[in-house]
Amino acid sequence: MPTTDQKTPGSELTPMKFSRLTRRGVLLGLSVAQLITLGIGGLALLAAFYGGAGMLLVYTAPVWLLAVVLTWVPIAGRPMVEWLPVALWWLWRSTGGQLLYRRRIVKPRPAGSLALPGDMARLREHLDPETGACMIHDPRQATLTVVTEVTHPAFILLDPGEQERRVTSWGRVLATVCRSGRIATLQVLERTLPDSGSGLAEWWAEHGTDDGSWAATTYRELIERAGPAGERHATTVSLSLDMKVASRQIRTAGGGIRGAAAVLRQEMATLVAALRSADLTPSGWLGPGQVAVILRSAYDPAVAATLERHGRLGQELAAAGPVAVTETWGNLRTDSAWHTVLWVSEWPRSLVYPGFLAPVLLSTGIQRAVSLIYTPMRSDQAARDIRKKKVEHISDAAQRARIGQIEDAAQTAEYQDVLQQEADLTAGHGILRVSGLISVSAPSVDELEAAVAAIEQASIQASCETRRLVGQQAVAFTAAALPLCRTV
């Protein structure tokens, strides 16, 4: 959770800093998995000693040596033992043929379902008769999600006073989500799309004079060529209702999906009012056709401009999914592109100003989607979590002092973050868990690697640390590139 500091002289903007990613273990900096492997190795070593040592130490050496390696040898900044669940789950999926998806052309999906791969095949569509919004129902997670597109002026071009006011207003939007208690997830998705050239074409049709002259013909051809070569930005906000938490209100509203839709409409009205108060302009809740275009464009970027130029083309939700998906360890291949998802593993540790993500969001020539996933925590749940963290920090500090271990500055900073969160919660503020994902797309693997390198460099300029999510690219892509409030 970000915290604010005093205003710097000569500036109207307030710098902020983010809480550190917790790297503290259960005991002496060791995680549960590390303690298990270390315990197994220690038991094998003790058994060899009490059994007579000598050759027993040699016989048991593979066990305790492997335990030591798994516990302390790092790979990409993480101990080897923490990679075991990812590797085992990857092997299980690869042996079960779950890394490949091919749509059955001759067997279309039933009406009301989404033709999406993996666990998203269970998603169902519900068309709200009152608002015309397409609500996506997840029966397993018991959520109901709705999407709206938001337009806004360029934040970086505003003066500092206006930027400060808009940041404060956005904080009120997030506070509204926290106070609801029925919201499972709020997702903000910012995408770059190839410009179809429709804006230039509309301007020429309204203001141009197509009289057949050489100048008019040349200008018209230039618009047709230059339009699709550009790119534009689109921002959506997705709201997900937790049907388990809101079960009482759903029963009061009539029960079932219709009752859940009635409860979600209340949250939609509240969110729209909050967005407008923050000078953000929601363009209405997206219907099935608009959601279908977003899904199709994510899996098949080559047809994004074509779908925008042609009115009703590709607006069938049952056919919006990919034709083929192939997942590898670090990439994802879909219809017309390769994709890689990066996780923002560390937000800025030092004070930064609100526009710190500009190097990532304004990178040109790269097709990418930046997704911020906000998960609100109930006040009682947040209080229990903070108390648990405080007890763990204090007990770890006492244990380190007992064995003579020096206190680490990073551990002290994490403890100060916990105290700050407790103070904010006591003052009446909400607690949000924020996850940042960046999906990068390109037509080929070489272009993809170059784009990923550029995004990683832009993230460094934004004072953020990113990591490639390996072994789970398919799930991460649905969370990063689709406005469905999915999580990794």
ABEGO torsion letter per residue (X at the ends): XBBBBBBBBGBABBBBBBBBBBABBABGGBBAAAAAAAAAAAAAAAAAAAAGEEAAAAAAAAAAAAAAAAAABBBGGBBAAAAAAAAAAAAAAAAAGAABBBBBAABBBBBGBBBBBEAAAABBBBBBAAAGBBBBBBAAAGBBBBBBBBBBBBAAABBAAAAAAAAAAAAAAAAAAAAAGABABBBBBBBBBBBAGAAAAAAAAAABBBAGBAAAAAAAAAAAAAAAABBBBBBBBBBBBBAAAAAAAAAAAGEEAAAAAAAAAAAAAAAAAAAAAAGBBBAEBBBAAAAAAAAAAAABAAAAAAAAABBABGABAAAABBABBBBBAABBBBAABBBBBBBBABBBABBBBAAAAAAAAABBGBBBBBBBBBBBBBAAAAAAAAAAAAAAAAAAAAAAAAAGBBBBAAAAAAAAAAAAAAAAAAAGBBBBBBBBBBBBBBABAAAAAAAAAAAAAAAAAAGBBBBBBBGAAAAAAAAAABBAGBBX
